[in-house]
Amino acid sequence: NPNTSRLDIFEIPTRPDLHGAFDFALCWGVVMCTHNPKLAFENVASTVKPGGSLYVMVYAPTYHASDEVREMRRRFHRECQTIDQKMKFVADVAEDINNAINYMDMLNTFYNWTIPEDVVHQWFKSAGFDDIVTLNKAEPYNGAWHVLGRKAA
């Protein structure tokens, strides 16, 4: 698509053409992988028009903040220098080789913050959103929060 472009999430403030430009924005697993998740959220939220919606997925402080995952991440970043080493490590820790891609996604990013649900809701409120709902609140083991909000008109 010739109408696409590459953009760093932290460049959004320098792009007034994006401010309030979208009826719907989707930010799936991005803000928690940055050096400043709150600012990354605010930048994405600024692209939503009044009356528009924002859908965000961030890791919840459950599985991803567990001692087991933290130890895996520590070993992955300290012991694995090559892509072959990283792939072998992921294949060894994945309970099912068909799930290895999810482990690579979880382990490979340098930043991988977990965000409490109430913090995500506060970010939405501070950015002018209402009708904020955690879509997967009823799940028994939330590894992530899926939150949707509508920007006040």
Contacts in CASP RR format, 6 or more apart in sequence:
PFRMAT RR
TARGET T0000
AUTHOR 0000-0000-0000
METHOD contacts of the structure
MODEL  1
NPNTSRLDIFEIPTRPDLHGAFDFALCWGVVMCTHNPKLAFENVASTVKP
GGSLYVMVYAPTYHASDEVREMRRRFHRECQTIDQKMKFVADVAEDINNA
INYMDMLNTFYNWTIPEDVVHQWFKSAGFDDIVTLNKAEPYNGAWHVLGR
KAA
7 15 0 8 1.000
9 30 0 8 1.000
9 31 0 8 1.000
9 34 0 8 1.000
9 40 0 8 1.000
9 43 0 8 1.000
9 44 0 8 1.000
10 34 0 8 1.000
10 36 0 8 1.000
10 39 0 8 1.000
10 40 0 8 1.000
10 43 0 8 1.000
12 18 0 8 1.000
12 19 0 8 1.000
12 43 0 8 1.000
12 44 0 8 1.000
12 46 0 8 1.000
12 47 0 8 1.000
13 43 0 8 1.000
13 46 0 8 1.000
18 46 0 8 1.000
18 47 0 8 1.000
19 46 0 8 1.000
19 47 0 8 1.000
20 46 0 8 1.000
20 47 0 8 1.000
20 48 0 8 1.000
20 49 0 8 1.000
20 50 0 8 1.000
21 47 0 8 1.000
21 49 0 8 1.000
22 47 0 8 1.000
22 48 0 8 1.000
22 49 0 8 1.000
22 52 0 8 1.000
23 48 0 8 1.000
23 49 0 8 1.000
23 51 0 8 1.000
23 52 0 8 1.000
23 53 0 8 1.000
24 48 0 8 1.000
24 52 0 8 1.000
24 53 0 8 1.000
24 54 0 8 1.000
24 55 0 8 1.000
25 44 0 8 1.000
25 45 0 8 1.000
25 47 0 8 1.000
25 48 0 8 1.000
25 53 0 8 1.000
25 54 0 8 1.000
25 55 0 8 1.000
26 54 0 8 1.000
26 55 0 8 1.000
27 41 0 8 1.000
27 44 0 8 1.000
27 54 0 8 1.000
27 55 0 8 1.000
27 56 0 8 1.000
27 57 0 8 1.000
28 55 0 8 1.000
28 56 0 8 1.000
28 57 0 8 1.000
29 56 0 8 1.000
29 57 0 8 1.000
29 58 0 8 1.000
29 59 0 8 1.000
29 144 0 8 1.000
30 40 0 8 1.000
30 44 0 8 1.000
31 37 0 8 1.000
31 38 0 8 1.000
31 40 0 8 1.000
31 41 0 8 1.000
31 44 0 8 1.000
31 56 0 8 1.000
31 58 0 8 1.000
31 115 0 8 1.000
32 58 0 8 1.000
32 59 0 8 1.000
32 111 0 8 1.000
32 112 0 8 1.000
32 113 0 8 1.000
32 114 0 8 1.000
32 115 0 8 1.000
33 109 0 8 1.000
33 110 0 8 1.000
33 111 0 8 1.000
33 112 0 8 1.000
33 113 0 8 1.000
34 40 0 8 1.000
34 111 0 8 1.000
35 111 0 8 1.000
37 58 0 8 1.000
37 113 0 8 1.000
37 115 0 8 1.000
38 123 0 8 1.000
41 56 0 8 1.000
41 120 0 8 1.000
41 123 0 8 1.000
41 127 0 8 1.000
42 123 0 8 1.000
42 126 0 8 1.000
42 127 0 8 1.000
44 54 0 8 1.000
44 56 0 8 1.000
45 54 0 8 1.000
45 123 0 8 1.000
45 124 0 8 1.000
45 127 0 8 1.000
45 128 0 8 1.000
45 129 0 8 1.000
45 151 0 8 1.000
46 127 0 8 1.000
48 54 0 8 1.000
48 129 0 8 1.000
48 151 0 8 1.000
49 151 0 8 1.000
50 151 0 8 1.000
50 152 0 8 1.000
50 153 0 8 1.000
51 150 0 8 1.000
51 151 0 8 1.000
51 152 0 8 1.000
51 153 0 8 1.000
52 150 0 8 1.000
52 151 0 8 1.000
53 148 0 8 1.000
53 149 0 8 1.000
53 150 0 8 1.000
53 151 0 8 1.000
54 124 0 8 1.000
54 129 0 8 1.000
54 148 0 8 1.000
54 149 0 8 1.000
54 151 0 8 1.000
55 146 0 8 1.000
55 147 0 8 1.000
55 148 0 8 1.000
55 149 0 8 1.000
56 120 0 8 1.000
56 145 0 8 1.000
56 146 0 8 1.000
56 147 0 8 1.000
56 148 0 8 1.000
57 144 0 8 1.000
57 145 0 8 1.000
57 146 0 8 1.000
57 147 0 8 1.000
58 113 0 8 1.000
58 114 0 8 1.000
58 115 0 8 1.000
58 120 0 8 1.000
58 144 0 8 1.000
58 145 0 8 1.000
58 147 0 8 1.000
59 65 0 8 1.000
59 112 0 8 1.000
59 113 0 8 1.000
59 114 0 8 1.000
59 115 0 8 1.000
59 143 0 8 1.000
59 144 0 8 1.000
59 145 0 8 1.000
60 114 0 8 1.000
60 115 0 8 1.000
60 116 0 8 1.000
60 117 0 8 1.000
60 142 0 8 1.000
60 143 0 8 1.000
60 144 0 8 1.000
60 145 0 8 1.000
61 114 0 8 1.000
61 115 0 8 1.000
61 116 0 8 1.000
62 114 0 8 1.000
62 141 0 8 1.000
62 142 0 8 1.000
62 143 0 8 1.000
63 69 0 8 1.000
63 141 0 8 1.000
63 143 0 8 1.000
64 106 0 8 1.000
64 112 0 8 1.000
64 114 0 8 1.000
64 143 0 8 1.000
64 144 0 8 1.000
65 114 0 8 1.000
69 106 0 8 1.000
72 93 0 8 1.000
72 103 0 8 1.000
72 107 0 8 1.000
73 106 0 8 1.000
73 107 0 8 1.000
73 112 0 8 1.000
75 89 0 8 1.000
76 86 0 8 1.000
76 89 0 8 1.000
76 90 0 8 1.000
76 107 0 8 1.000
76 108 0 8 1.000
77 107 0 8 1.000
77 110 0 8 1.000
79 85 0 8 1.000
79 89 0 8 1.000
80 86 0 8 1.000
80 89 0 8 1.000
86 104 0 8 1.000
86 107 0 8 1.000
86 108 0 8 1.000
87 104 0 8 1.000
89 107 0 8 1.000
90 100 0 8 1.000
90 103 0 8 1.000
90 104 0 8 1.000
90 107 0 8 1.000
91 97 0 8 1.000
91 100 0 8 1.000
93 103 0 8 1.000
94 100 0 8 1.000
94 102 0 8 1.000
94 103 0 8 1.000
106 112 0 8 1.000
115 145 0 8 1.000
117 134 0 8 1.000
117 137 0 8 1.000
117 145 0 8 1.000
117 147 0 8 1.000
120 134 0 8 1.000
120 145 0 8 1.000
120 147 0 8 1.000
121 132 0 8 1.000
121 134 0 8 1.000
121 147 0 8 1.000
124 132 0 8 1.000
124 147 0 8 1.000
124 149 0 8 1.000
125 132 0 8 1.000
127 151 0 8 1.000
128 151 0 8 1.000
128 152 0 8 1.000
129 149 0 8 1.000
129 150 0 8 1.000
129 151 0 8 1.000
129 152 0 8 1.000
130 149 0 8 1.000
130 150 0 8 1.000
130 152 0 8 1.000
131 149 0 8 1.000
131 150 0 8 1.000
132 147 0 8 1.000
132 148 0 8 1.000
132 149 0 8 1.000
133 147 0 8 1.000
133 148 0 8 1.000
133 149 0 8 1.000
134 145 0 8 1.000
134 146 0 8 1.000
134 147 0 8 1.000
135 146 0 8 1.000
135 147 0 8 1.000
135 148 0 8 1.000
136 142 0 8 1.000
136 144 0 8 1.000
136 145 0 8 1.000
136 146 0 8 1.000
END
